[in-house]
Amino acid sequence: MKKVFVNGYGSIGSRISKFINDDPEIELIGVGKYSPDDKVNDAITNGMSVYVPNSKLDNFSAFKISGSIESALDDCDLVIDASPEGNGYKNKKNLYEPKNIMAVYQGGESVIGEKSVSDLLFNSRVNYDSALDKTHVMQGSCNVTGMGKILEPLRKAYSSKLLRFDVTLVRRWADLEQTDKELVDTIEMTQSPHHGEDVKSYFGKDSPLFVRAIKVPTRQMHLHIMDIRFTDTAPSTNEIHTLFKNENGIAVLQTAKGTKDVRDFANTMKFSFKDTNMIHIHANMSKSINDTLQIMYSDDQTGIVIPENHILMQAMLFKKSYNDAFNHTKNLFHMDEKKQALEEHFSS
Ligand SMILES: NC(=O)c1ccc[n+]([C@@H]2O[C@H](COP(=O)([O-])OP(=O)(O)OC[C@H]3O[C@@H](n4cnc5c(N)ncnc54)[C@H](OP(=O)(O)O)[C@@H]3O)[C@@H](O)[C@H]2O)c1
């Protein structure tokens, strides 16, 4: 059985490791921790072996550690790097490349410039096959993954009728679990957000996509406000909602008043980590005006990239066909049930 190690056990690493642990096709060797805190025992209680850097072994004497990260990597086919932004590149150079291990990186890294971790930014809907022969691949960030899920079906359905996309990303300040991270009472403006360039790495560098971003004091998801201009009259909102209703990983909601309503419902349904693992079109906010379609959708910041990592891992480890990988992930994450429950609950 193929063996996977998850380096980092924060918002993303804890989720990915849970799903790999539930996957009968893959063996989870363990997870990497860097600070001797409560999350070490949390991981152990959840049935995972915890490994720490060789240089920090002494700091973890109070915990039941299984060994060093360096030794765990010696026995592994692929590592999911879930480290804080920028550390993935360092880990690639210091650990993964010297040990010749396949690696998946997260959205805080880059595919551009000197510190790029890969030449491929993955989005399963767009470029699954390109990952089949790669050793190092970056999974797009939550915002980049969400935009890809919207833009690709539009491109497929309307191609030359599309004139431009203007997107405002309203980004969450912190994740639900990051209770030590205070929400600051301001609306922060982000200069030159990376998200547009990241999307263009698979959408085409000259694509007419214009992205700006602000950060607001909430933990309850991102919200994207998107205006799509067409060469002629824009499609009706009904047509657009039908297009997205037929897409995987997108729920079309009619009555959610805010992003917290969606998370709260996910919690009542006992979805893992309160995640929906998808984006949600807020259909009550859609408008078609002359040549312009206006839509809003919320993006489950922590959950959306987890099934994507799982699909990507299958491409790299098993060279599965897209359909095989996609169906395995869909079943493991109960994607259809989640979508149905959300759409029924928030129906008009
Ligand atoms: N949070 C999100 O919503 C989200 C969504 C999509 C993508 N991402 C991306 O996913 C990555 C991880 O983000 P996160 O939110 O999960 O961060 P996080 O919650 O801060 O967790 C980071 C984890 O990495 C560990 N770590 C520290 N130094 C490390 C190193 N040198 N190598 C490996 N692991 C190390 C930390 O260990 P200790 O706690 O033990 O110190 C912690 O467990 C980033 O690239 C981020 O941009 C995040």
The ligand as a Gaussian input file, in Angstrom:
#p B3LYP/6-31G(d) Opt

LIG

0 1
 N       -6.321000      27.809000       6.427000
 C       -6.884000      27.825000       5.259000
 O       -8.074000      28.124000       5.146000
 C       -6.118000      27.480000       4.014000
 C       -6.839000      27.193000       2.862000
 C       -6.150000      26.824000       1.711000
 C       -4.776000      26.779000       1.724000
 N       -4.094000      27.076000       2.864000
 C       -2.630000      26.964000       2.833000
 O       -2.262000      25.771000       3.519000
 C       -0.978000      25.948000       4.143000
 C       -1.117000      25.656000       5.624000
 O       -2.031000      26.598000       6.178000
 P       -2.778000      26.326000       7.562000
 O       -3.869000      27.351000       7.607000
 O       -3.103000      24.902000       7.734000
 O       -1.629000      26.763000       8.586000
 P       -1.622000      26.530000      10.176000
 O       -2.992000      26.267000      10.673000
 O       -0.856000      27.666000      10.724000
 O       -0.784000      25.173000      10.352000
 C        0.547000      25.063000       9.936000
 C        1.131000      23.765000      10.475000
 O        2.452000      23.599000       9.961000
 C        3.321000      23.245000      11.035000
 N        4.665000      23.726000      10.722000
 C        5.383000      24.730000      11.296000
 N        6.596000      24.839000      10.697000
 C        6.635000      23.884000       9.742000
 C        7.607000      23.462000       8.815000
 N        8.785000      24.079000       8.701000
 N        7.314000      22.430000       7.998000
 C        6.133000      21.788000       8.064000
 N        5.160000      22.135000       8.942000
 C        5.422000      23.170000       9.771000
 C        2.722000      23.889000      12.255000
 O        3.163000      23.124000      13.349000
 P        3.027000      23.605000      14.876000
 O        1.611000      24.066000      15.061000
 O        3.321000      22.362000      15.593000
 O        4.029000      24.697000      15.058000
 C        1.225000      23.705000      11.984000
 O        0.804000      22.429000      12.407000
 C       -0.531000      27.369000       3.781000
 O        0.208000      27.320000       2.582000
 C       -1.860000      28.072000       3.516000
 O       -1.720000      29.202000       2.686000
 C       -4.737000      27.407000       4.015000

